[in-house]
Amino acid sequence: MAGYATILLVDDERMVRDLVGAILQRHGYAVLEAQCGAEALRISRDHAGPIHLLLTDVLMPEMTGPALAEQIRSFRPDIRILYMSGYTGNAFPACSDSQSAIAYIQKPFTPADLTDKVREVLEKNT
């Protein structure tokens, strides 16, 4: 099933952004990329169309994924959130995200795992 949504992809590692972005684009998603929280905030404010999903690394310099999600939700309340991390410890020690169940995918993941999880989060009823 091809994608239909716009995804804001945030990861401080360029190789991860390039790979994940390419996978998502091959499946029909429009991808906006940011290397940090500040850039993601700017993109999400400046982008005129909808952004259906924020796919963000949990632990990044300067701003965590949960902090970024909270800020973006203040002006895009309907955005879906999917966290990703290669960190195996408690990735959400101070998460104040309002979602009752946190959508999360562990790095490394396969292209199929990624696209299945993205589809699942996008199709989940609120």
C-alpha positions in Angstrom: 0.0 0.0 0.0 1.5 3.3 -1.1 1.7 6.2 1.3 -0.5 9.3 1.0 0.7 11.5 3.8 3.3 14.1 4.5 5.9 13.1 7.1 8.3 15.4 8.9 11.4 13.3 9.5 13.8 14.5 12.3 17.1 12.9 13.0 20.5 14.4 13.8 22.3 11.7 11.8 22.3 12.5 8.1 22.8 8.9 7.0 19.6 7.9 9.0 17.6 10.7 7.5 18.8 9.8 4.0 17.9 6.1 4.4 14.6 6.6 6.2 13.6 9.4 3.8 14.3 7.3 0.8 12.4 4.3 2.1 9.3 6.5 2.9 9.5 8.3 -0.5 9.7 4.9 -2.3 6.4 4.1 -0.6 4.7 7.2 -1.8 5.1 9.5 1.2 6.1 13.2 0.9 9.0 13.7 3.3 10.2 16.9 4.9 13.6 16.5 6.6 15.1 18.3 9.5 18.4 17.6 11.4 17.4 19.1 14.7 14.4 20.3 16.7 14.8 24.0 15.8 14.8 23.2 12.1 11.8 20.9 12.5 9.9 23.6 14.3 10.7 26.1 11.5 9.6 23.6 8.8 6.4 22.7 10.6 5.5 26.4 11.0 6.4 27.4 7.4 4.9 24.4 5.6 1.6 25.5 4.1 0.0 22.1 3.7 -0.8 19.4 6.3 1.9 17.4 8.0 0.3 14.1 9.0 3.2 12.5 10.9 6.2 13.6 12.9 8.8 10.8 12.8 11.5 11.8 15.2 14.5 10.4 17.0 14.0 10.4 20.7 17.4 11.6 21.8 19.0 14.5 19.9 21.3 17.4 20.9 19.5 20.5 22.1 15.9 19.1 22.0 14.5 15.7 22.6 11.9 14.1 20.4 9.2 14.3 23.1 9.9 18.0 23.7 9.8 18.7 19.9 6.5 16.8 19.6 5.0 18.8 22.5 5.9 22.1 20.8 4.7 21.1 17.3 1.4 19.9 18.8 0.8 23.3 20.2 0.1 24.6 16.7 -0.5 21.3 14.8 -2.7 19.5 17.3 -3.8 16.7 14.9 -0.3 15.6 14.0 0.6 11.9 14.6 3.8 11.1 16.4 6.1 8.2 15.9 9.4 8.0 17.9 12.4 6.1 16.9 15.6 5.3 18.8 18.6 3.1 18.9 19.0 3.7 22.6 18.0 0.6 24.6 17.5 2.3 28.0 14.4 4.2 29.1 14.0 6.4 26.1 11.1 8.3 27.6 12.2 9.3 31.1 10.6 12.8 31.0 8.0 12.4 28.2 5.0 14.6 28.7 3.5 13.5 25.4 -0.3 13.5 25.6 -0.7 10.2 23.7 -1.9 7.4 25.9 0.2 4.9 24.0 3.5 6.1 22.7 4.1 4.9 19.1 7.7 3.8 18.9 10.1 1.8 16.6 13.5 0.5 17.7 16.5 1.1 15.5 17.7 -0.7 13.5 14.6 -1.6 11.7 13.8 -3.1 8.3 12.1 -1.0 5.5 9.0 -3.3 6.0 9.0 -2.7 9.7 9.2 1.1 9.2 6.5 1.3 6.6 4.2 -1.0 8.6 4.6 1.1 11.7 4.1 4.4 9.8 0.9 3.0 8.3 -0.3 1.7 11.7 0.2 5.1 13.3 -1.4 7.0 10.5 -4.4 4.8 10.4 -4.9 4.6 14.2 -8.1 6.2 15.4 -7.8 9.1 17.8 
